[in-house]
Amino acid sequence: MSGTDGQASTSTGGFSDEARARLEVDAKEIIARYPKPRSALLPLLHLVQAEEGFVSTAGIAFCAEQLGITTAEVTAVVTFYTMYKRRPTGEYHVGVCTNTLCAVMGGDEIFAALKEHLGVGNDETTEDGRVSLEHIECNAACDYAPVIMVNWEFFDNQTPESAKRLVDDLRLGRDVRPSRGPDALCTWKQASRVLAGFSDGHGAEGVQAGEPSLVGLRLARERGWRAPDPAAVRAAGDGSEGEAR
């Protein structure tokens, strides 16, 4: 089995026989979705992360073996995308958005409060293994800022106090429900399996787009606003180019 020497893997250690057999079945299903096997690398990485909670050396070798590529190629992808973790991650990954709007609305304060409350730094896990904390560049939910995501589910309009209650509830095993989306919160491993393309049956549950997300559409309908006609825009552009020439 190669490391970073550019040679293709030929064997995989680290997984039990039962786990490997299960992973191979799922990997074949994933690979069959794509015209070229190597295109399946991202979901395959989520698959092995769902098994161990992170992408281990064994997971990298397994992906390389299944796709007929080198471990160096797999490692390059794993280390590029922050959604793939290279060390064990907590059962609940708490991502605090600290990008512009969330930061202005209190995201930085929330992140600082959680670091102190949990006694961990960025991308670290509590001693009990329940919660990992990370600052996220954008959770794509600016209309609900400041936002926290737990295992990629939304917790909207947070404050330092509500965020501390949230992580306390997670550590105590209490029932925690996202602000939008599914009726229940899955674990980090379960979320990784969903991202590998295996539905958990909760995709259509709960509110998908709330009022803050839809207010623009509502105002447009009330006021009769419509997007410009594409043909008219193209014609106007052609005319402008002609005048410039």
N, C-alpha and C positions, 0 to 999 in steps of 0.2 A: 504494500500500500504506500503510495507516495504522499509526501507532505506538500512542499512547494517546489518540487523538482520538475514539475511540468509533465510527469508521467501519469497515465490514467490509473485509477485505483483498480485493484483486482480482488480485494477482500475487505470486509468490514467487521471490526470488533466493537464491543461495547454494548450491543443489544442482545437480549436473551433470544433464544431460538423462537420463542412464542411471539415476542415483539417484532422480531425481524420478519417473520412470516406474515404477520398482520400488516406491517409497513409495506412489504412488497406487493401485496394485493391492492392496497390503497394507491401506491405509487403507479402501478400499471393503469389504474382508472384515471389518475391525473394526467399521465403522459398521453393517454389515448385522446385527450381533449384537444391536442395541439398537432399541427401539421409536421412540426419538427420537435423531436424529443427535448432538446435543450431549452425550448421555450417554456417548458414546465418547471424550470428551476425555482422560481419564486414560490409557487404553491408547494413544491416539494420541501422547501426549507421550512415553510409553516407546518408541514406535516411532521417533520422530525422535531420541530420545536414543541408541537403538541404532545409528543411522546415524553420528552424529558424536561420541558419547561424552558429550554434554551437550545441553541445549536451547538452541539458538542463536536469534538473531533470525529467521533463515530458517525454523527449525523452528516457532517460534511462528506465523509468517505462514502456513506450510503448514497447520497445524492449524486456524487460523481460516478459511482458504480452504475446506478440506474440509468443515467443519461449518457454514459460513455464519454465523459469529459474529465478533466483533471481536477484534483482537489485544489490546486492553485486557482483555477477558474471559479470554483465554488466559493472559496475563501474570499476572493475579490468581491463577490456579490454580497456575501454575509457581512463583511466589514464596511460596505458602502451604505447599506440601509439600516437605520437605527431600530427598526421594528424587529430585527433579528438580534437576539441577545446571546452573548458568548459566555455568559456565566449564569448560574441558577437565578431565576427571577421569582419574586414573591407570587403567592396565589392570586393576588390582586395588584395589577400594575396601575399606579395612579399617575396620570400625566396632567400636569398643570400647564395650561397655555400661558406663555410669557411673551408672546408676540405683541405687536404694537397696541391694538385695541384692548386686548385682555390685560396687558400690562398697565395701560392708562386707567383701566377700570378696577384694578386691584390685583391682577395676576401675580405681580412680583411680590406683593405683600402676602398673598396666600402661600406662595411657594416658600418664602422665608419662614412663615409661621409653621408650615408642615415640616420643614427640615428641623426646626427646633423641637417641635412637638414629638416627632418620631425618633429624633436622635440619629438621623441619617443625612447623607449628602445627596447630590444629584446622581441618579442611576445606581443607588444603593438600596439594600433590602433590610428590613427590620430583623432583629435577631430571631424572632419567632417564625420568620419565613412567610408571614402573611401579606405584607405590603412592600412593594417597591415604589420608589418615588423618582420621577423624572420631569424635567421641564421640557415642554413640547413647543416647537416653533409656531405651530398653528393647528388648532383642532377643527378648523373649518366651521365655526359656529359663532361668528362675530356678533350676530344678532342676539346672542344670549350671554355675552361677555359679562364677567369673567367665567370661563368654562373649565371644568375638570373632566377628564375622561378616565373611567375605570374599565380596564380591559376593552377599550375602544367604545364604551357606551357613555352617553352624555349625562353630565350633571351640571345643570345650567345655573347662571346667576349666583355664583358662589361668593362667600365671604370667608375670611380666615376662621371664624367660629364655626360656620356650617361645614367647612372643609375638615376641620379637626373632629367634628362629630362624625363625619362620614368615615374617616379612616379608623376612628375608634370602633364604630359599628362593624366595619369590615374585620377588624382584629378580633372582635368578640363573637363573630359568627352570627350577627343579627341579620334579619331580612332587610336587604338594601335593594331599592328599585331605582333604575335610571329615570331621569326627567322625561326622556322620550325613548321610543323604541320598545324593546322587549319588556315583558312583565317581571322578569327575574334577571339577576346578574350572573353571568357564567364565570368560570375560573379562567385564569390566563391560558392554561392548556386547552380548555374548551374553545376559547376565542381563537386560538391558533388553528385549531382544526376547522373551524368555520372559515377562516381565511384561506385554508388549503382547498376550500371548495366543497366541504361537506356540511350540508344544512343541519342546523339543530332544531328546525321547526318553529323558531321564534321570529323569523324575519319579518312577518307581517303584523306583529303585535304592536300595540301602543300607538302613540302619536308619532307620525313620521315628519311632518312639517307643521310647526305651531304658528300662532298668530304673528309673532315677530318676523318669521320667514315669509309670510304671505301678505303682509300689509302693503307692500309695493304693488303686488298683483291686484289686491282689492282696490287700491286708490286708482290704478290705471283703468279698471273696469268702470268705476264710479264716474270718472272724468273723461271717459272715451278715448284714452290714450292708446295709440297703436304704434307698433314698430314701423319704421319707414319701409316702403315697398322696395325690395331688393333691385328690381329692374330700374326703378326711378333713380336709385342711388348709383347704380352702374352707369346709367345714362348721364347723370350729372357729373360723375367722375370722368367719363369720356369727353364731355364738353370742356371741362376744366383743363384736361390734358391737351385738347386741341388748341385752346386759347394760349396755353403756355408755349406750345410749339410755334 
